[in-house]
Amino acid sequence: MDFYDGLTFSMSGSVPGSMERVHNVPRYYGIQFNFSGTLRLRVDFGRLYEVSGPHVFLTYPGHFFEYGPADAPRHHNYICTCGPRIRKYREGGLWVEDPAAPPIPVPHGENFLRIMQEIMTITRAPGLTAPRAVLLFEDLLLRIREAATMEHRHVPYQAEALNALIRRIGAEPERPWDFASEAEKLHVTSTHFRRIFKEITGLPPQQFLLHGRLNKAAELLKSSRDSVKEIAAAAGWDNVFYFSRLFRRKYFLAPVQYRREFHS
């Protein structure tokens, strides 16, 4: 697909307990996302910023970046790219280079992380074309632009408890989650629960759960020798045919093909 040419994914990673401190002039153009923990950032020996929780910043050649944790591990995620497509982003205003800019707070941290991890999954599979990865990468850049200009919105008082629930769902998506019951625990209606859940994650509860199960299945296909039926069950599906249809819809490959491509 020529439309998506011109972008190479050089490296990526997700490090939940990162204590690494970086001091360098980058070779690539990167999205750096602090999902949790405290981040310290300084560019070109300028102002030192210290922020906690979901924050994102861009790294790029020609400037000296210093960043890392404060005094405890943080969850760091990164995707680095290169290629002529970057020039189009810069000229069009999708990629903004401002060494004095502080890290940008990310309103839907869980959803931002999910998109980053989906890009990592797609781009690490040998032999796969990656137009979807390019599209998702551009979606992240647009989200960063919007977050940089967005006024702070009211945070629901249930946000802390809801974020804890979201983390549990992400860790165990295979469980039979009952969102009506979870709404009762927060003393809100199911309708209000869906609304505030989407405010925080960017996705309705069932769709967020679906993505979590598909991500877990993709990881199991890469890391285990279990059958597709066993993996479907481990990720929360009783019907392997329904699972396979959903998997193909997201990754453009059947589960067996996905595993074969990744290990080829």
DOLUM-726039 format. One record per residue (C-alpha): x negated, y, z; residue in one letter; residue number from 1. Coordinates in Angstrom, 1 decimal, always signed. Example, Ala and Ser with C-alpha at 12.3 -4.5 7.8 and 13.67 -1.06 7.14 Angstrom:
# DOLUM-726039
SITE, -12.3, -4.5, +7.8, A, 1;
SITE, -13.7, -1.1, +7.1, S, 2;
# end
This chain:
# DOLUM-726039
SITE, +0.0, +0.0, +0.0, M, 1;
SITE, -2.0, +3.0, -1.3, D, 2;
SITE, +0.1, +5.5, +0.7, F, 3;
SITE, -1.5, +4.2, +3.9, Y, 4;
SITE, -5.1, +4.1, +2.7, D, 5;
SITE, -7.9, +6.2, +4.1, G, 6;
SITE, -7.9, +5.3, +7.8, L, 7;
SITE, -10.2, +2.7, +9.4, T, 8;
SITE, -9.6, +1.5, +13.0, F, 9;
SITE, -13.2, +1.4, +14.3, S, 10;
SITE, -12.6, +0.2, +17.9, M, 11;
SITE, -9.9, +0.0, +20.6, S, 12;
SITE, -9.4, -1.3, +24.1, G, 13;
SITE, -7.3, -1.3, +27.2, S, 14;
SITE, -9.1, -1.4, +30.5, V, 15;
SITE, -6.8, -1.5, +33.6, P, 16;
SITE, -9.6, -1.2, +36.2, G, 17;
SITE, -12.0, +1.1, +34.4, S, 18;
SITE, -14.9, +2.7, +36.3, M, 19;
SITE, -16.8, +3.7, +33.2, E, 20;
SITE, -18.1, +7.3, +32.9, R, 21;
SITE, -18.6, +8.4, +29.3, V, 22;
SITE, -21.1, +11.2, +28.3, H, 23;
SITE, -21.6, +11.5, +24.6, N, 24;
SITE, -20.9, +13.1, +21.2, V, 25;
SITE, -18.4, +10.7, +19.6, P, 26;
SITE, -19.0, +9.2, +16.2, R, 27;
SITE, -15.3, +8.6, +15.6, Y, 28;
SITE, -12.0, +10.3, +16.1, Y, 29;
SITE, -10.2, +8.9, +19.1, G, 30;
SITE, -7.0, +8.9, +21.1, I, 31;
SITE, -7.9, +8.5, +24.8, Q, 32;
SITE, -5.0, +7.7, +27.1, F, 33;
SITE, -5.2, +7.6, +30.9, N, 34;
SITE, -2.2, +5.5, +31.9, F, 35;
SITE, -2.8, +5.4, +35.7, S, 36;
SITE, -5.3, +6.6, +38.2, G, 37;
SITE, -7.2, +9.9, +38.2, T, 38;
SITE, -9.1, +11.2, +35.2, L, 39;
SITE, -11.9, +13.8, +35.1, R, 40;
SITE, -12.6, +15.4, +31.8, L, 41;
SITE, -15.0, +18.1, +30.6, R, 42;
SITE, -15.9, +19.2, +27.0, V, 43;
SITE, -19.1, +21.0, +26.0, D, 44;
SITE, -20.0, +21.6, +29.7, F, 45;
SITE, -16.9, +23.8, +30.1, G, 46;
SITE, -14.1, +23.6, +32.7, R, 47;
SITE, -13.7, +20.3, +34.6, L, 48;
SITE, -10.1, +19.0, +34.5, Y, 49;
SITE, -8.8, +16.5, +37.0, E, 50;
SITE, -5.4, +14.9, +36.4, V, 51;
SITE, -3.5, +11.8, +37.6, S, 52;
SITE, -1.1, +9.5, +35.8, G, 53;
SITE, -0.3, +9.4, +32.1, P, 54;
SITE, -2.4, +12.0, +30.3, H, 55;
SITE, -3.9, +11.9, +26.8, V, 56;
SITE, -6.7, +13.8, +25.0, F, 57;
SITE, -8.5, +13.6, +21.7, L, 58;
SITE, -12.2, +13.0, +21.1, T, 59;
SITE, -14.0, +13.8, +17.9, Y, 60;
SITE, -17.5, +14.4, +16.5, P, 61;
SITE, -19.4, +17.6, +17.0, G, 62;
SITE, -18.6, +18.1, +20.7, H, 63;
SITE, -20.0, +16.7, +24.0, F, 64;
SITE, -17.4, +14.8, +26.0, F, 65;
SITE, -17.7, +13.8, +29.7, E, 66;
SITE, -14.8, +11.7, +31.2, Y, 67;
SITE, -14.2, +9.0, +33.6, G, 68;
SITE, -12.5, +8.2, +37.0, P, 69;
SITE, -12.7, +10.3, +40.1, A, 70;
SITE, -13.5, +7.8, +42.8, D, 71;
SITE, -11.2, +4.8, +42.1, A, 72;
SITE, -10.4, +2.7, +39.0, P, 73;
SITE, -8.1, +4.0, +36.4, R, 74;
SITE, -6.2, +2.4, +33.5, H, 75;
SITE, -8.0, +3.7, +30.4, H, 76;
SITE, -6.9, +3.0, +26.8, N, 77;
SITE, -8.5, +4.1, +23.5, Y, 78;
SITE, -8.1, +3.8, +19.8, I, 79;
SITE, -11.0, +5.2, +17.6, C, 80;
SITE, -10.7, +5.8, +13.9, T, 81;
SITE, -12.5, +7.3, +10.9, C, 82;
SITE, -11.9, +7.9, +7.2, G, 83;
SITE, -10.7, +10.5, +4.8, P, 84;
SITE, -7.2, +10.4, +6.1, R, 85;
SITE, -8.4, +12.2, +9.2, I, 86;
SITE, -9.1, +15.3, +7.1, R, 87;
SITE, -5.5, +15.4, +6.0, K, 88;
SITE, -4.4, +15.2, +9.7, Y, 89;
SITE, -6.7, +18.1, +10.6, R, 90;
SITE, -5.6, +20.2, +7.6, E, 91;
SITE, -2.0, +19.5, +8.2, G, 92;
SITE, -2.1, +20.3, +11.9, G, 93;
SITE, -1.3, +16.8, +13.1, L, 94;
SITE, -4.8, +16.5, +14.6, W, 95;
SITE, -5.8, +19.6, +16.6, V, 96;
SITE, -9.3, +20.1, +17.9, E, 97;
SITE, -9.5, +22.5, +20.9, D, 98;
SITE, -12.5, +21.8, +23.2, P, 99;
SITE, -10.9, +24.1, +25.9, A, 100;
SITE, -7.6, +22.2, +25.9, A, 101;
SITE, -6.7, +20.3, +29.1, P, 102;
SITE, -5.5, +16.7, +29.0, P, 103;
SITE, -1.9, +16.6, +27.9, I, 104;
SITE, +0.7, +15.0, +30.2, P, 105;
SITE, +2.6, +12.2, +28.5, V, 106;
SITE, +6.4, +12.1, +29.4, P, 107;
SITE, +7.0, +8.5, +28.3, H, 108;
SITE, +3.8, +6.8, +29.5, G, 109;
SITE, +5.0, +3.3, +29.3, E, 110;
SITE, +6.2, +3.7, +25.7, N, 111;
SITE, +3.0, +5.5, +24.7, F, 112;
SITE, +1.0, +2.6, +26.1, L, 113;
SITE, +3.2, +0.0, +24.4, R, 114;
SITE, +2.6, +1.7, +21.0, I, 115;
SITE, -1.2, +1.8, +21.6, M, 116;
SITE, -1.2, -1.9, +22.5, Q, 117;
SITE, +0.9, -2.8, +19.4, E, 118;
SITE, -1.7, -1.0, +17.2, I, 119;
SITE, -4.5, -2.9, +18.9, M, 120;
SITE, -2.7, -6.2, +18.3, T, 121;
SITE, -2.1, -5.5, +14.6, I, 122;
SITE, -5.6, -4.2, +13.9, T, 123;
SITE, -7.5, -7.0, +15.7, R, 124;
SITE, -5.9, -9.8, +13.6, A, 125;
SITE, -8.3, -10.6, +10.7, P, 126;
SITE, -6.8, -10.6, +7.2, G, 127;
SITE, -3.8, -8.5, +8.1, L, 128;
SITE, -3.1, -5.3, +6.2, T, 129;
SITE, -2.3, -2.5, +8.6, A, 130;
SITE, +0.1, +0.0, +7.1, P, 131;
SITE, +2.3, -0.4, +10.2, R, 132;
SITE, -0.7, +0.4, +12.4, A, 133;
SITE, -1.3, +3.7, +10.4, V, 134;
SITE, +2.3, +4.6, +10.8, L, 135;
SITE, +2.2, +3.9, +14.6, L, 136;
SITE, -1.0, +5.9, +14.9, F, 137;
SITE, +0.6, +8.9, +13.3, E, 138;
SITE, +3.6, +8.5, +15.6, D, 139;
SITE, +1.2, +8.8, +18.5, L, 140;
SITE, -0.4, +12.0, +17.1, L, 141;
SITE, +3.1, +13.5, +16.6, L, 142;
SITE, +4.0, +12.6, +20.2, R, 143;
SITE, +0.8, +14.3, +21.4, I, 144;
SITE, +1.7, +17.4, +19.5, R, 145;
SITE, +5.2, +17.4, +20.9, E, 146;
SITE, +4.0, +16.8, +24.4, A, 147;
SITE, +1.5, +19.7, +24.2, A, 148;
SITE, +4.3, +22.1, +23.4, T, 149;
SITE, +7.1, +20.6, +25.4, M, 150;
SITE, +8.4, +22.4, +28.5, E, 151;
SITE, +8.4, +20.3, +31.7, H, 152;
SITE, +11.8, +18.6, +32.1, R, 153;
SITE, +13.6, +17.7, +35.2, H, 154;
SITE, +12.3, +14.5, +36.7, V, 155;
SITE, +15.1, +12.3, +38.1, P, 156;
SITE, +14.6, +11.5, +41.8, Y, 157;
SITE, +14.8, +7.8, +41.0, Q, 158;
SITE, +11.6, +8.1, +38.8, A, 159;
SITE, +9.2, +6.6, +41.3, E, 160;
SITE, +11.4, +3.5, +41.9, A, 161;
SITE, +12.1, +3.2, +38.2, L, 162;
SITE, +8.5, +3.4, +37.3, N, 163;
SITE, +7.7, +0.5, +39.7, A, 164;
SITE, +10.5, -1.5, +38.1, L, 165;
SITE, +9.1, -0.8, +34.6, I, 166;
SITE, +5.7, -2.0, +35.7, R, 167;
SITE, +7.2, -5.2, +37.0, R, 168;
SITE, +9.1, -5.8, +33.7, I, 169;
SITE, +5.9, -5.2, +31.8, G, 170;
SITE, +4.0, -7.7, +34.0, A, 171;
SITE, +6.8, -10.4, +33.8, E, 172;
SITE, +9.0, -9.8, +30.7, P, 173;
SITE, +9.9, -13.5, +30.6, E, 174;
SITE, +12.1, -13.2, +33.7, R, 175;
SITE, +15.9, -13.0, +33.3, P, 176;
SITE, +16.2, -9.3, +34.2, W, 177;
SITE, +19.6, -8.2, +35.2, D, 178;
SITE, +19.8, -4.4, +34.5, F, 179;
SITE, +23.2, -4.0, +36.0, A, 180;
SITE, +21.8, -5.3, +39.3, S, 181;
SITE, +18.8, -3.1, +39.0, E, 182;
SITE, +21.1, -0.1, +38.5, A, 183;
SITE, +23.0, -1.0, +41.7, E, 184;
SITE, +19.7, -1.1, +43.6, K, 185;
SITE, +19.0, +2.5, +42.5, L, 186;
SITE, +22.6, +3.5, +43.4, H, 187;
SITE, +23.4, +4.7, +39.9, V, 188;
SITE, +25.9, +3.5, +37.2, T, 189;
SITE, +24.7, +1.3, +34.4, S, 190;
SITE, +25.1, +4.2, +31.9, T, 191;
SITE, +23.0, +6.6, +34.0, H, 192;
SITE, +20.4, +3.8, +34.5, F, 193;
SITE, +20.1, +3.4, +30.8, R, 194;
SITE, +19.7, +7.1, +30.3, R, 195;
SITE, +17.0, +7.7, +32.8, I, 196;
SITE, +15.2, +4.5, +31.8, F, 197;
SITE, +15.0, +5.8, +28.2, K, 198;
SITE, +13.9, +9.2, +29.5, E, 199;
SITE, +10.8, +7.6, +31.1, I, 200;
SITE, +10.0, +4.9, +28.6, T, 201;
SITE, +11.4, +6.2, +25.4, G, 202;
SITE, +13.4, +3.0, +24.9, L, 203;
SITE, +16.6, +1.5, +26.3, P, 204;
SITE, +16.1, -1.3, +28.9, P, 205;
SITE, +16.9, -4.2, +26.6, Q, 206;
SITE, +14.7, -2.9, +23.8, Q, 207;
SITE, +11.9, -2.3, +26.2, F, 208;
SITE, +12.2, -5.8, +27.5, L, 209;
SITE, +12.3, -7.2, +24.0, L, 210;
SITE, +9.1, -5.5, +23.0, H, 211;
SITE, +7.5, -6.7, +26.2, G, 212;
SITE, +8.4, -10.3, +25.4, R, 213;
SITE, +7.2, -10.1, +21.9, L, 214;
SITE, +3.9, -8.6, +23.1, N, 215;
SITE, +3.4, -11.4, +25.5, K, 216;
SITE, +4.2, -14.0, +22.8, A, 217;
SITE, +1.6, -12.4, +20.5, A, 218;
SITE, -1.0, -12.6, +23.2, E, 219;
SITE, -0.2, -16.3, +23.9, L, 220;
SITE, -0.4, -17.1, +20.2, L, 221;
SITE, -4.0, -15.6, +20.2, K, 222;
SITE, -5.2, -17.1, +23.5, S, 223;
SITE, -3.5, -20.5, +23.9, S, 224;
SITE, -3.0, -23.7, +22.0, R, 225;
SITE, +0.6, -24.1, +23.0, D, 226;
SITE, +3.3, -24.8, +20.4, S, 227;
SITE, +5.5, -22.0, +19.2, V, 228;
SITE, +8.4, -23.5, +21.1, K, 229;
SITE, +6.4, -23.5, +24.3, E, 230;
SITE, +5.3, -19.9, +23.7, I, 231;
SITE, +8.9, -18.8, +23.0, A, 232;
SITE, +10.0, -20.3, +26.3, A, 233;
SITE, +7.0, -18.8, +28.2, A, 234;
SITE, +8.0, -15.4, +26.8, A, 235;
SITE, +11.6, -15.7, +27.8, G, 236;
SITE, +13.4, -17.3, +24.8, W, 237;
SITE, +15.4, -20.5, +24.8, D, 238;
SITE, +16.0, -20.3, +21.1, N, 239;
SITE, +12.8, -20.7, +19.1, V, 240;
SITE, +14.4, -19.8, +15.8, F, 241;
SITE, +15.8, -16.5, +17.2, Y, 242;
SITE, +12.4, -15.8, +18.7, F, 243;
SITE, +10.7, -16.5, +15.3, S, 244;
SITE, +13.0, -14.2, +13.5, R, 245;
SITE, +12.4, -11.3, +15.9, L, 246;
SITE, +8.6, -11.9, +15.9, F, 247;
SITE, +8.6, -11.8, +12.1, R, 248;
SITE, +10.6, -8.6, +12.1, R, 249;
SITE, +8.0, -6.9, +14.4, K, 250;
SITE, +4.7, -8.3, +13.1, Y, 251;
SITE, +5.7, -9.1, +9.5, F, 252;
SITE, +4.4, -12.7, +9.9, L, 253;
SITE, +5.9, -15.9, +11.3, A, 254;
SITE, +4.3, -16.9, +14.7, P, 255;
SITE, +2.4, -19.8, +13.0, V, 256;
SITE, +1.1, -17.5, +10.3, Q, 257;
SITE, +0.1, -14.8, +12.9, Y, 258;
SITE, -1.9, -17.3, +14.8, R, 259;
SITE, -3.6, -18.6, +11.7, R, 260;
SITE, -4.5, -15.1, +10.5, E, 261;
SITE, -5.9, -14.2, +13.9, F, 262;
SITE, -8.1, -17.3, +14.1, H, 263;
SITE, -9.1, -17.5, +10.4, S, 264;
# end
